[in-house]
Amino acid sequence: MKKIIIGLDMDIIPGRSIGGISLGDNDKDIIECINNKYVIEKYSFNNQLGSYALYKIHNGAISFTSDEQGVIIALWCEPPYKGSYKRKLYPGITALELKKISKTQEIIKGYLVIDKNFFIYL
């Protein structure tokens, strides 16, 4: 098992990790590392592409989806997550604050893209 440190106040690394959980990690490793530190909810679902599991940690502060092999393929956060990206973008930021701290805000294919960083979208 890979040793993973998980926290609800760690930096967000767009396209890679939130709270110490990374895309490509194994869901069983994450659950084992949490080891009763946070409440974990698990939901299973299927679609035309296969079977998946959705995990919500600490009331959805961090959530992720894993595929049939347990590989994390999607990862997101929301309040009460306290971490941020570059100490300026964080879950729950208001539109007014976002406008103040970013150069550009564009809606592309239904997502709000900040400063042309396609790994950050709201």
C-alpha positions as CSV (number, residue, x, y, z in Angstrom):
1,M,0.0,0.0,0.0
2,K,1.1,3.5,-0.9
3,K,1.5,5.8,2.2
4,I,-0.8,8.8,1.6
5,I,-1.3,11.8,3.8
6,I,-4.8,13.1,3.6
7,G,-6.0,16.5,4.9
8,L,-8.8,18.9,4.4
9,D,-6.6,22.0,4.3
10,M,-3.9,20.9,1.8
11,D,-3.1,22.7,-1.5
12,I,-5.2,22.0,-4.6
13,I,-3.1,20.9,-7.5
14,P,-5.3,21.3,-10.6
15,G,-5.5,18.2,-12.8
16,R,-3.6,16.2,-10.2
17,S,-4.6,16.2,-6.5
18,I,-6.8,17.5,-3.8
19,G,-6.2,16.9,-0.1
20,G,-3.4,14.5,-0.8
21,I,-5.6,12.3,-3.0
22,S,-4.4,12.1,-6.6
23,L,-6.0,11.0,-9.9
24,G,-4.8,7.5,-10.6
25,D,-4.6,6.5,-6.9
26,N,-6.4,3.4,-5.8
27,D,-9.6,3.9,-3.8
28,K,-8.7,1.1,-1.3
29,D,-5.4,2.8,-0.5
30,I,-7.2,6.0,0.2
31,I,-9.8,4.4,2.4
32,E,-7.1,2.5,4.3
33,C,-5.1,5.8,4.9
34,I,-8.2,7.6,6.2
35,N,-8.6,4.9,8.8
36,N,-11.6,6.4,10.7
37,K,-10.1,10.0,10.6
38,Y,-13.1,11.1,8.5
39,V,-16.6,9.8,7.7
40,I,-16.7,8.2,4.3
41,E,-19.9,7.6,2.3
42,K,-19.8,5.2,-0.7
43,Y,-22.3,5.1,-3.6
44,S,-22.2,2.6,-6.5
45,F,-23.5,3.4,-10.0
46,N,-23.4,2.0,-13.5
47,N,-23.6,3.6,-16.9
48,Q,-23.0,2.5,-20.5
49,L,-19.3,2.5,-19.9
50,G,-19.1,0.4,-16.8
51,S,-19.4,0.3,-13.0
52,Y,-18.2,3.0,-10.7
53,A,-17.9,4.0,-7.1
54,L,-18.4,7.5,-5.7
55,Y,-16.8,8.3,-2.4
56,K,-17.6,11.4,-0.3
57,I,-15.2,12.2,2.5
58,H,-16.3,14.4,5.4
59,N,-19.7,15.4,4.0
60,G,-18.3,15.9,0.5
61,A,-15.3,18.1,1.4
62,I,-13.4,15.8,-0.9
63,S,-15.2,13.5,-3.4
64,F,-13.9,11.1,-6.0
65,T,-15.1,8.5,-8.5
66,S,-13.2,5.3,-9.1
67,D,-13.6,2.8,-11.9
68,E,-14.1,-1.0,-11.7
69,Q,-10.4,-1.5,-10.9
70,G,-10.5,1.0,-8.1
71,V,-8.5,3.7,-10.0
72,I,-9.5,7.3,-9.1
73,I,-10.7,8.9,-12.4
74,A,-12.4,12.1,-11.1
75,L,-11.8,14.2,-8.0
76,W,-13.4,17.4,-6.7
77,C,-13.9,19.4,-3.5
78,E,-16.4,21.7,-1.9
79,P,-16.9,23.5,1.5
80,P,-16.0,22.5,4.2
81,Y,-12.7,21.8,2.3
82,K,-10.2,24.5,3.5
83,G,-7.4,24.0,1.0
84,S,-6.8,26.3,-1.9
85,Y,-5.0,26.8,-5.2
86,K,-2.2,29.3,-5.1
87,R,-3.8,30.6,-1.8
88,K,-6.4,32.4,-3.8
89,L,-9.0,30.0,-5.3
90,Y,-10.9,27.9,-2.9
91,P,-14.2,26.0,-2.6
92,G,-17.1,28.4,-1.9
93,I,-15.4,31.5,-3.3
94,T,-18.0,34.1,-4.3
95,A,-18.3,35.4,-7.9
96,L,-17.3,38.9,-6.7
97,E,-14.1,37.6,-5.0
98,L,-13.3,35.5,-8.1
99,K,-13.6,38.5,-10.4
100,K,-11.3,40.5,-8.1
101,I,-8.5,38.0,-8.0
102,S,-8.5,36.6,-11.6
103,K,-7.7,38.2,-14.9
104,T,-10.2,36.3,-17.1
105,Q,-13.4,34.3,-16.5
106,E,-14.8,32.5,-19.5
107,I,-17.7,30.0,-19.9
108,I,-16.4,27.2,-22.1
109,K,-18.7,24.2,-22.8
110,G,-20.7,25.0,-19.7
111,Y,-17.7,25.4,-17.3
112,L,-16.3,28.6,-15.9
113,V,-12.6,28.6,-16.8
114,I,-10.4,30.9,-14.8
115,D,-7.3,32.6,-16.3
116,K,-7.3,30.2,-19.2
117,N,-6.3,27.3,-16.8
118,F,-8.3,24.4,-18.2
119,F,-7.5,22.3,-15.1
120,I,-9.5,24.8,-13.0
121,Y,-13.1,25.0,-13.8
122,L,-16.2,25.8,-11.8
